[in-house]
Amino acid sequence: MTDSTSSVNKHTFALKLIALFSVVRWYNILLTVLAQYISAFVFIRHSHGSYSLILTDFKLHGIVLASIFSIAAGFIINNFYDFEKDLINRPQNTLFNRIISKKTSLNLYIAFNILALLIAYLSSFKIGVFFTAFISALWIYSHKLQKIFFIKEFTAAMLSITCFFAVLLHYNTFYTFIFVYGAYFLSIVYARELIKQFLNYTGDKVLQIQSIPVVLGLQTAKSFIYFVMVLSLLLGVGIIAYEGLITKNYFVLLSSMITVISFGLIEKSRYKVVHTIFKIVIVMGIFNLLTFLF
């Protein structure tokens, strides 16, 4: 009986661990970590420093760890507030994630935030203040801003790239090309957030949650996505026209072409396909940072 009970406990623990990784969207966290370390390589390259400095840069590692815990906490609290909507839109995943109780979720949310702040303030005071503001913004987004259409989509896009700026703050580096490239990348992330609202349309409508498709209607919301994508295209064309088709701008050209193709897919209401495509484009954009080394 003891061996049987032990086996069941181990199996339950394993399921809860898998569910936790699902809730905190480990793949999003991994992409953030990659973006931060790649960015650090780029900044050191442009300041003519040695790449080996990254290995002993404990402040940078602190920023990465604080990002991991704070983003994980953000996903946990977001999952907590979105339970009813996700139960309609993604019933199987949501029920699996519910293996972790609400009480455990809240305890993990608090623990992860405490760890994030502790690591951040040990790194430096300004990094600590940065993550205090970031964690507060994540809570405000989940608790308040998710109820306000238009604002919630743009805020979600902004928050998804915020940890990148912690690395900028650490190196005290503000190159023009970083903000131009960041603005273009943000336009892609924002378009993806808008497309995600179409995937969540059923749950939002049933629960009367304000989102752009629910408030404006599907056709008007499509027009708004087209508008955002056109702005993204114009920014991409502007980057290429100003800098030329150099190595780091191949991504801009390719993602612009993909954006054009996505117009037709959106018109046919192939939202899941477009959402997946934009996910891939975002991953490509992160790895494209490596081209800034050359």
C-alpha positions in Angstrom: 0.0 0.0 0.0 2.8 2.3 0.9 4.6 1.8 -2.5 1.2 2.3 -4.3 0.6 5.6 -2.4 4.1 6.8 -3.1 3.7 6.0 -6.8 0.4 7.9 -6.9 1.9 10.9 -5.1 4.8 11.0 -7.6 2.4 10.8 -10.5 0.3 13.6 -9.1 3.3 15.7 -8.5 4.6 15.2 -12.0 1.2 16.2 -13.5 1.1 19.3 -11.3 4.6 20.2 -12.5 3.6 19.8 -16.1 0.5 21.8 -15.5 2.6 24.6 -13.9 4.9 24.7 -16.9 1.8 25.0 -19.1 0.3 27.8 -17.0 3.5 29.9 -17.0 4.0 29.5 -20.8 7.6 28.2 -20.5 8.2 28.7 -24.2 7.5 32.5 -23.9 9.8 32.7 -20.9 12.5 30.9 -22.9 12.2 33.3 -25.8 12.5 36.2 -23.4 15.7 34.8 -21.9 17.1 34.2 -25.4 16.2 37.8 -26.4 17.9 39.2 -23.3 21.2 37.3 -23.7 21.3 38.0 -27.4 20.7 41.7 -26.7 23.6 41.6 -24.2 25.9 40.2 -26.9 24.8 43.0 -29.3 25.4 45.8 -26.7 28.8 44.5 -25.8 29.7 44.1 -29.5 28.8 47.8 -30.1 30.7 49.0 -27.1 33.7 46.9 -28.2 33.8 44.9 -25.0 34.7 41.3 -24.5 32.0 38.7 -24.8 33.5 36.8 -21.9 32.2 39.6 -19.6 28.7 38.2 -20.0 29.7 35.1 -18.1 30.7 37.1 -15.0 28.0 39.7 -15.3 25.9 38.8 -12.3 23.6 41.8 -12.7 22.7 40.5 -16.2 22.0 37.0 -14.8 20.0 38.6 -12.0 17.9 40.5 -14.6 17.2 37.2 -16.5 16.2 35.4 -13.3 14.0 38.2 -12.1 12.4 38.2 -15.6 11.7 34.5 -15.4 10.0 34.7 -12.0 8.1 37.9 -12.7 6.8 36.7 -16.1 5.8 33.3 -14.7 3.9 35.1 -11.9 2.2 37.3 -14.5 1.0 34.3 -16.5 -0.2 32.7 -13.3 -2.4 35.7 -12.2 -3.6 36.1 -15.8 -4.6 32.5 -15.9 -6.4 32.9 -12.6 -8.5 35.8 -13.9 -9.1 34.3 -17.3 -10.3 30.9 -16.1 -14.0 31.2 -17.2 -13.1 32.6 -20.6 -10.4 30.0 -21.2 -12.8 27.2 -20.2 -14.9 28.2 -23.2 -12.1 28.9 -25.7 -9.6 26.2 -24.6 -11.5 23.7 -22.4 -9.0 20.8 -22.4 -6.0 22.9 -21.6 -7.8 24.9 -19.0 -9.2 21.8 -17.2 -5.7 20.3 -17.2 -4.2 23.5 -15.8 -6.8 23.5 -13.1 -4.9 20.5 -11.5 -3.1 23.4 -9.7 -5.6 24.7 -7.2 -6.5 28.4 -6.9 -4.8 28.6 -3.5 -1.6 27.1 -4.8 -1.7 29.4 -7.8 -2.0 32.5 -5.6 0.8 31.2 -3.3 3.1 30.6 -6.3 2.2 34.1 -7.7 3.3 35.7 -4.4 6.4 33.5 -4.0 7.6 34.1 -7.6 7.1 37.9 -7.3 9.0 38.0 -4.0 11.8 36.0 -5.6 11.9 38.3 -8.6 12.0 41.5 -6.5 14.7 40.0 -4.1 16.9 39.0 -7.1 16.3 42.4 -8.8 17.2 44.5 -5.8 20.2 42.4 -5.1 21.3 43.1 -8.7 20.9 46.9 -8.3 18.5 49.4 -6.9 17.4 50.7 -10.4 16.8 47.2 -11.6 14.8 46.6 -8.5 12.6 49.7 -9.1 12.2 48.5 -12.8 10.8 45.1 -11.7 8.7 46.7 -9.0 7.0 48.8 -11.7 6.9 45.8 -14.1 5.2 43.4 -11.6 2.7 46.2 -10.7 1.9 46.7 -14.3 1.3 43.0 -14.8 -1.1 42.9 -11.9 -2.9 46.0 -13.1 -3.2 44.5 -16.6 -4.6 41.2 -15.3 -6.9 42.8 -12.7 -8.1 46.0 -14.4 -6.9 46.7 -18.0 -8.1 43.3 -19.4 -11.6 44.7 -19.0 -10.9 47.7 -21.3 -10.9 47.0 -25.0 -8.2 48.4 -27.2 -6.1 49.4 -24.2 -5.7 45.7 -23.1 -4.4 44.6 -26.4 -1.8 47.3 -26.7 -0.8 46.9 -23.1 -0.3 43.2 -23.5 2.0 43.8 -26.5 4.0 46.4 -24.6 4.4 44.2 -21.5 5.6 41.2 -23.6 8.7 43.2 -24.7 9.2 45.2 -21.5 11.9 42.8 -19.9 14.1 43.6 -23.0 14.4 47.2 -21.7 15.8 46.0 -18.4 18.9 44.9 -20.3 19.1 48.4 -21.9 18.8 49.9 -18.5 21.6 47.7 -17.1 24.0 48.6 -20.0 22.8 52.2 -20.1 22.7 51.8 -23.8 20.2 53.6 -26.1 21.1 53.2 -29.8 18.6 54.7 -32.3 18.5 51.4 -34.3 17.3 49.6 -31.1 14.2 51.7 -30.8 13.5 51.6 -34.6 13.8 47.9 -34.7 11.9 47.6 -31.4 9.0 49.7 -32.8 8.8 47.4 -35.8 8.9 44.3 -33.6 6.2 45.8 -31.4 3.9 46.4 -34.4 4.1 42.6 -35.1 3.5 41.7 -31.5 0.5 44.0 -31.4 -0.9 42.5 -34.6 -0.6 39.1 -33.0 -2.4 40.3 -29.9 -5.3 41.6 -32.0 -5.5 38.3 -33.9 -5.6 36.5 -30.5 -8.8 38.4 -29.7 -10.5 36.7 -32.6 -9.5 33.3 -31.3 -11.0 34.3 -27.9 -14.1 35.8 -29.5 -16.6 33.1 -28.4 -15.6 33.2 -24.7 -15.4 37.0 -24.7 -18.9 37.3 -26.2 -20.5 34.7 -23.9 -19.0 36.4 -20.8 -19.6 39.9 -22.2 -15.9 40.7 -22.0 -14.9 43.8 -23.9 -12.5 43.1 -26.8 -12.1 44.8 -30.1 -14.1 42.1 -32.1 -16.9 42.1 -29.5 -17.2 45.9 -29.2 -16.6 46.8 -32.8 -17.9 43.7 -34.5 -15.9 41.2 -36.5 -15.8 43.1 -39.8 -14.8 46.5 -38.3 -12.2 44.7 -36.1 -10.7 43.1 -39.2 -10.4 46.5 -40.7 -8.6 47.7 -37.6 -6.1 44.8 -37.9 -5.5 45.7 -41.6 -4.8 49.3 -40.5 -2.2 48.1 -37.9 -0.6 45.7 -40.4 -0.4 48.5 -43.0 1.4 50.7 -40.4 3.8 47.8 -39.8 4.4 47.5 -43.5 5.1 51.2 -43.9 7.5 51.1 -41.0 9.3 48.1 -42.5 9.5 49.7 -45.9 10.9 52.9 -44.3 13.6 50.9 -42.5 14.7 49.2 -45.7 14.5 52.4 -47.7 16.7 54.3 -45.2 19.3 51.5 -44.4 19.1 49.4 -47.6 18.7 45.7 -47.8 21.5 44.8 -45.5 21.8 41.6 -43.5 19.8 42.7 -40.4 17.0 43.9 -42.6 16.3 40.6 -44.4 14.0 39.8 -41.5 12.1 43.0 -42.1 11.7 42.2 -45.7 10.6 38.6 -45.0 8.2 39.5 -42.2 6.7 42.3 -44.4 6.0 39.7 -47.2 4.4 37.4 -44.6 2.2 40.3 -43.4 1.0 40.8 -46.9 0.1 37.1 -47.3 -1.7 37.3 -43.9 -4.2 39.8 -45.3 -5.8 37.1 -47.4 -5.8 34.6 -44.5 -7.5 37.0 -42.2 -10.1 37.8 -44.9 -10.9 34.1 -44.9 -11.1 34.0 -41.1 -8.1 31.7 -40.8 -7.2 33.3 -37.5 -5.4 30.3 -35.9 -3.2 30.0 -39.0 -2.3 33.7 -38.9 -1.7 33.5 -35.1 0.8 30.6 -35.6 2.5 32.4 -38.5 3.0 35.5 -36.4 4.4 33.4 -33.5 7.0 32.0 -35.9 7.8 35.6 -37.1 8.3 36.8 -33.6 10.7 33.9 -32.9 12.6 34.8 -36.1 12.7 38.4 -35.0 14.4 37.4 -31.7 17.0 35.3 -33.5 17.5 38.1 -36.0 19.1 40.1 -33.2 22.2 38.0 -33.9 22.6 39.8 -37.2 23.3 43.0 -35.3 26.6 41.5 -34.2 28.0 41.8 -37.7 
